[in-house]
Amino acid sequence: MKVLIIGGGIGGLTTAIALQQRGIACEIFDAAPSNKPLGAGIMLGANAMNVYNKLGLGGVLRDHGVLFRQLNIMTYKGSLLQTLDNKILEEKYGAATYAIHRAALQQQLINAAPVPVQWGKRFIRAVQTATGVTAHFEDGSTATGDILVGADGIRSAVREAHVTKARYRYSGQTCWRATVAITLPDAEQAATSETWGPGNGVRAMYTQVGPNQVYFWMTKRMPAGTQPTPEASLQLIKSTLHNFPGYMQTVLQHLRPNTLIHSDLYDIAPLHQWVNGRIVLLGDAAHATTPNLGQGAGQAIEDAYALARCLATEKDIASATEKYCALRMKRVHTLVNIAWNLARATNLRNPLLIALRNGVMRNMPKRMADKQMDFIFGVQLD
Ligand SMILES: Cc1cc2nc3c(=O)[nH]c(=O)nc-3n(C[C@H](O)[C@H](O)[C@H](O)COP(=O)(O)OP(=O)(O)OC[C@H]3O[C@@H](n4cnc5c(N)ncnc54)[C@H](O)[C@@H]3O)c2cc1C
């Protein structure tokens, strides 16, 4: 069997690695002209790290990432809303959550992939027959395999041309990210805080992701498509976060306009079709989510493991893709919806509603918090 993977991002590359473990051949195609080290940081949840442990990559990713002991959600006035103990995650689920630079993650996945990514290959359409599927690329070239995986991200061309049309939902929030060349003091590295402002979608975080690399992000409620210049963005970030505590003001001093990555935060309304014959969707192409749970890539990584397993163990492609959807769809829809509702909760502007929300978060019964953690991190994929 040969699998054509469209998209050499986290989902596509992890699929290639998982297929190799199952003895299945693949080719990987990406529209980007080359592998450019892009992006800022990313949190790899304990569930994602567990998949990488199974794929033999846990050690190298731990070496390139940073372990923090605790993740806190705080208000900008310094009051604790929720806390997550990474040590407990490790004890309970067998892996901790790591922070890593996206470029480091991408490079390690490329190093581990069984075949090189074929860059400059923009997928435009596919043709299916009884015996195979042929991908057509913008440069006029083609490739034929037994199954085609659309891992081409939220704006998936594979999905839109061959599976189903997505309904994009704007979360109401825009986001700036950057990497800052500093090293946080030990105490700041031990506990990472996501700090919530006085409503209006304002949240921010900084965390060490590598040697002399701190990942910073801020969200804010704004109309979609607002495009301030990088200089205006930096001014806006600094004025929005001027009263945020901790090491934030030092991090802000090191931000530079030309390193800011700005994107509006969208998800896609849960899709009930991920498959059309020999074509199957994976990762953001199937279920892009707002990043409120830090689980978008985590779910792409779980998909990759599950799809490879189904292709290796089921009797044919139809049964494998059916089983894959049965294993994955309900879980990711639940996570997409939780993340969507969290975005809405942070968009609030009414002080009374904000106080109520904070009270609910602070007083969440331990049983309920544990149940949520079990759901997010305690997934069984074998
Ligand atoms: C602000 C922000 C913060 C986030 N933080 C986290 C986090 O902390 N933890 C987490 O788990 N997730 C996080 N996510 C989500 C995570 O980034 C995505 O879920 C993840 O990157 C999805 O991987 P993917 O491989 O499915 O898609 P992508 O990463 O989008 O990769 C798709 C690939 O397909 C290629 N491609 C696109 N179109 C074509 C085409 N027509 N032909 C060929 N190739 C094509 C692209 O070049 C790209 O390389 C965050 C997202 C955002 C926006």
The ligand as a Tripos MOL2 file, in Angstrom:
@<TRIPOS>MOLECULE
LIG
   53    58     1     0     0
SMALL
NO_CHARGES

@<TRIPOS>ATOM
      1 C1         -2.1190   30.9710   17.6700 C.3       1 LIG1
      2 C2         -2.1090   29.4730   17.6570 C.ar      1 LIG1
      3 C3         -1.5390   28.7690   18.7080 C.ar      1 LIG1
      4 C4         -1.5710   27.3840   18.7240 C.ar      1 LIG1
      5 N1         -1.0140   26.7230   19.7740 N.ar      1 LIG1
      6 C5         -1.0930   25.3790   19.8330 C.ar      1 LIG1
      7 C6         -0.5420   24.6660   20.9450 C.ar      1 LIG1
      8 O1          0.0600   25.2560   21.8430 O.2       1 LIG1
      9 N2         -0.6770   23.3060   20.9670 N.ar      1 LIG1
     10 C7         -1.3040   22.6160   19.9680 C.ar      1 LIG1
     11 O2         -1.4120   21.3770   20.0610 O.2       1 LIG1
     12 N3         -1.8190   23.2620   18.8960 N.ar      1 LIG1
     13 C8         -1.7260   24.6080   18.7930 C.ar      1 LIG1
     14 N4         -2.2210   25.2720   17.7080 N.ar      1 LIG1
     15 C9         -2.8450   24.5040   16.6110 C.3       1 LIG1
     16 C10        -1.8050   23.8930   15.6740 C.3       1 LIG1
     17 O3         -0.9330   24.8910   15.1730 O.3       1 LIG1
     18 C11        -2.5010   23.2180   14.5070 C.3       1 LIG1
     19 O4         -3.5600   22.4290   14.9690 O.3       1 LIG1
     20 C12        -1.5220   22.3210   13.7490 C.3       1 LIG1
     21 O5         -0.4840   23.0830   13.1890 O.3       1 LIG1
     22 C13        -2.2590   21.5640   12.6480 C.3       1 LIG1
     23 O6         -1.3450   20.8010   11.9200 O.3       1 LIG1
     24 P1         -1.7270   20.3160   10.4540 P.3       1 LIG1
     25 O7         -0.5440   19.5250    9.9990 O.co2     1 LIG1
     26 O8         -3.0670   19.6900   10.4440 O.co2     1 LIG1
     27 O9         -1.8800   21.6590    9.6000 O.3       1 LIG1
     28 P2         -0.8100   22.7760    9.2710 P.3       1 LIG1
     29 O10         0.1710   22.9360   10.3650 O.co2     1 LIG1
     30 O11        -1.5800   23.9680    8.8340 O.co2     1 LIG1
     31 O12         0.0000   22.2000    8.0260 O.3       1 LIG1
     32 C14        -0.5830   22.1230    6.7560 C.3       1 LIG1
     33 C15         0.5180   21.9900    5.7160 C.3       1 LIG1
     34 O13        -0.1280   21.8140    4.4500 O.3       1 LIG1
     35 C16         0.5130   22.6230    3.4930 C.3       1 LIG1
     36 N5         -0.4780   22.9280    2.4440 N.ar      1 LIG1
     37 C17        -1.5200   23.7920    2.5160 C.ar      1 LIG1
     38 N6         -2.2120   23.7890    1.3700 N.ar      1 LIG1
     39 C18        -1.6120   22.8790    0.5620 C.ar      1 LIG1
     40 C19        -1.8660   22.4030   -0.7570 C.ar      1 LIG1
     41 N7         -2.8950   22.8580   -1.4820 N.pl3     1 LIG1
     42 N8         -1.0420   21.4640   -1.2920 N.ar      1 LIG1
     43 C20         0.0270   20.9890   -0.5760 C.ar      1 LIG1
     44 N9          0.3120   21.4150    0.6690 N.ar      1 LIG1
     45 C21        -0.5020   22.3350    1.2410 C.ar      1 LIG1
     46 C22         1.0080   23.8400    4.2540 C.3       1 LIG1
     47 O14         2.1140   24.4500    3.5960 O.3       1 LIG1
     48 C23         1.3990   23.2320    5.5940 C.3       1 LIG1
     49 O15         2.7650   22.8430    5.6430 O.3       1 LIG1
     50 C24        -2.1910   26.6620   17.6550 C.ar      1 LIG1
     51 C25        -2.7450   27.3680   16.5890 C.ar      1 LIG1
     52 C26        -2.7040   28.7640   16.5840 C.ar      1 LIG1
     53 C27        -3.3250   29.4790   15.4030 C.3       1 LIG1
@<TRIPOS>BOND
     1     1     2 1
     2     2     3 ar
     3     2    52 ar
     4     3     4 ar
     5     4     5 ar
     6     4    50 ar
     7     5     6 ar
     8     6     7 ar
     9     6    13 1
    10     7     8 2
    11     7     9 ar
    12     9    10 ar
    13    10    11 2
    14    10    12 ar
    15    12    13 ar
    16    13    14 ar
    17    14    15 1
    18    14    50 ar
    19    15    16 1
    20    16    17 1
    21    16    18 1
    22    18    19 1
    23    18    20 1
    24    20    21 1
    25    20    22 1
    26    22    23 1
    27    23    24 1
    28    24    25 2
    29    24    26 1
    30    24    27 1
    31    27    28 1
    32    28    29 2
    33    28    30 1
    34    28    31 1
    35    31    32 1
    36    32    33 1
    37    33    34 1
    38    33    48 1
    39    34    35 1
    40    35    36 1
    41    35    46 1
    42    36    37 ar
    43    36    45 ar
    44    37    38 ar
    45    38    39 ar
    46    39    40 ar
    47    39    45 ar
    48    40    41 1
    49    40    42 ar
    50    42    43 ar
    51    43    44 ar
    52    44    45 ar
    53    46    47 1
    54    46    48 1
    55    48    49 1
    56    50    51 ar
    57    51    52 ar
    58    52    53 1
@<TRIPOS>SUBSTRUCTURE
     1 LIG1         1 GROUP 0 **** ****
